[in-house]
Amino acid sequence: HFKTKKGHRITLTLQNNLKNPDETIGNMVKLAMPDQIEAERKCFNRTCAMRHANAFAKSKEKMEWDKNSWQMMIPR
């Protein structure tokens, strides 16, 4: 972890995979700004809430599962 001159947190992940042959074997380098990811998520949630005011309330309702319910979990 380190910070920019403006104080933004940055994470640097270095990973090497040699043990799991089901995954890509090799190296990975990832830079991320966690504060900005969180800010983006909050903005997205606000935008969705404004466009679909009852969607959040509907998502809290208990869902009845049947043999076809798993179909809703597949992205379309």
Secondary structure, DSSP 4 states (H G I P E B T S, - for coil): -EE-TT--EEEEEEEEE-S-TTSPPEEEEEEE-HHHHHHHHHHHHHHHHHH-TTHHHHHTS-----TTGGGGGS--
